[in-house]
Amino acid sequence: MGRKTVLLGFWLMGYVLGFLAWVLRKPLTNMIASIGVNQDIASAILAGVAGGFLMVISVLVWSALD
């Protein structure tokens, strides 16, 4: 895989994940906050989980194609 293809793939996955997180942020943040966590901390948890998920999937796909 070329360098430009990998960068484009990371960008595309990040865009899609960011779009989905924006659409689903309110219900998911409210669900996390319902267990007694501050709203800001719940948003940070959601962003961290989404970013971690993106990186794990990206590395798995990239290593499988190599």
C-alpha positions in Angstrom: 0.0 0.0 0.0 1.3 3.4 -0.9 1.8 6.2 1.6 -0.9 8.4 0.0 -3.4 5.5 0.1 -2.8 4.9 3.7 -3.2 8.6 4.6 -6.4 8.8 2.6 -7.7 5.7 4.3 -7.0 7.1 7.8 -8.6 10.4 6.8 -11.7 8.7 5.4 -12.2 6.5 8.5 -11.7 9.5 10.8 -14.2 11.5 8.9 -16.8 8.8 9.0 -16.2 8.1 12.7 -16.4 11.8 13.5 -19.6 12.2 11.5 -21.2 9.3 13.3 -20.0 10.5 16.7 -21.6 13.9 16.0 -24.9 12.4 15.1 -24.9 10.0 18.1 -23.2 12.2 20.7 -26.3 13.4 22.5 -27.9 10.0 23.3 -24.6 8.3 24.0 -23.4 11.2 26.3 -26.7 11.1 28.1 -26.5 7.4 28.6 -23.0 7.6 30.0 -23.9 10.6 32.2 -26.9 8.6 33.6 -24.5 6.4 35.6 -23.4 9.5 37.6 -20.6 10.9 35.5 -20.2 14.6 34.7 -21.4 15.5 31.2 -18.0 16.8 30.1 -16.3 13.6 31.3 -18.9 11.5 29.5 -18.1 13.4 26.3 -14.4 12.8 26.8 -15.0 9.1 27.4 -17.0 8.9 24.2 -14.3 10.7 22.2 -11.6 8.4 23.7 -13.5 5.2 22.9 -14.2 6.4 19.4 -10.5 7.3 18.7 -9.2 4.1 20.2 -11.7 2.1 18.2 -10.6 3.9 15.0 -6.9 3.2 15.6 -7.3 -0.5 16.5 -9.4 -1.1 13.4 -7.1 0.9 11.2 -4.0 -1.0 12.3 -5.7 -4.3 12.0 -6.8 -3.6 8.4 -3.4 -2.1 7.5 -1.5 -5.1 8.9 -3.9 -7.6 7.2 -3.3 -5.9 3.8 0.5 -5.9 4.1 
